[in-house]
Amino acid sequence: MITVETFNSGTYRNNGDFRSFIPSPINDSWNWSSPEISSLLSVADRELGALSTYSEFIPDIEIYVRMHIRVEANKSNRIEGTKTTIEEDMLPIESLGPEKRDDAQEVENYIKAMDYGIKRIIDDDFPFSSRFLRELHQILMQGVRGEHKTLGEFRRSQNFIGGSKPSDAAYVPPSIADLDAAMNDFDNFANRTDNLPVLIRLAIMHYQFETIHPFLDGNGRIGRLMIPLFLLSKGILGKPCFFISDYFERHRSEYYDALQDTRVNNNMTRWICFFLSASIETARKAKHTFNNVMHLVEGYNRYIAETKSMHTTIGAILRAMYSRPVAYVALLTEMTGMNFANVNSAVNMLTDDKILSEITGGKRNRQFMLTEYMKIFSAE
């Protein structure tokens, strides 16, 4: 049995001019005595349960989840240094300036990887495993910076974090000699059938995955992708509506410090408490967001009913913009399958009535935002 408070994070392998870290195996039963962990776990379980129950009663929740995924993709990639805004991520990549297209493509790939993972779990009942993570990586890195770094495959050379080379790096993950054993242990722990609470297991898994750093690039994004997907695979959530990267992005220094403190000082308690606190706030915020969206959509539905001859077109436009609340008329025409002239007239009406706002200020290629809806999802 491993005790959280006496956890030993690992040892080092001497590689000549640098040392690589060998993380201790985690595939064992775990226990803890920390009252803080127990208290936070109780609250986190309750909040996740409330979110899961709430999500089951939201009509058309899949539409609003699409927006949640877009925000998650933006926040997760911002941790890695991308600069595009949520609004820019919603526009076709070719409409952006050349300096932003790589960032936007990375965000789009994150969305594709999340969609793929959700389908694999829900439709295919695919087990959570290294193979699953490699499939996500293949999609995440396709056609973006770092794509040459063994897409969908674990690394076959040494990587490092910080510095210009392993000898002056802030952290050097396991060498190739130790990588396979570490990932086999990770897989076995992920699928272990004991009574360890799922959130505790997931906190340990995320720490261990980031410590192993099995890919040459994309480890942070894969490590964050796996959080909602693991919860979905274990039935903790019935809908994919829990996305934690916003919290990690807003507490970026604390996030990295807690991971490194565990490696250097064996402080697993700090990391688990950070992860549980993040889970509590994320679940509460998701429920609050969905609640605000439901009230806003109810108001939109009343507005649609009052528009009479335009209600079909306006209803279709608003429904399309619930998953993509920044668009231009041609894109809305494509998304709704309706006549361009009718869509243009409806967009003008929605703009006049302050439901949409024109955000480019131009006469051509005008872009429109579903303003109040966007505010709900972008609020921090």
Secondary structure, DSSP 8 states (H G I E B T S, - for coil): -EEGGG---EEEEE-SS-EEEEE----S-EE---HHHHHHHHHHHHHHHHHHHHHHTSTTHHHHHHHHHHHHHHHHHHHTT----HHHHTS-GGGS-HHHHHHHHHHHHHHHHHHHHHHHHHTT----SHHHHHHHHHHHTTTSTTTTTTTTS--SS---BSSSSGGG-SB----HHHHHHHHHHHHHHHT--SS--HHHHHHHHHHHHHHH--SSS-HHHHHHHHHHHHHHHTTS-SSS----HHHHHHTHHHHHHHHHHHHHH--HHHHHHHHHHHHHHHHHHHHHHHHHHHHHHHHHHHHHHHTGGGHHHHHHHHHHHHH--EE-HHHHHHHHT--HHHHHHHHHHHHHTTSEEE-S--SSS--EEEHHHHHHHH--
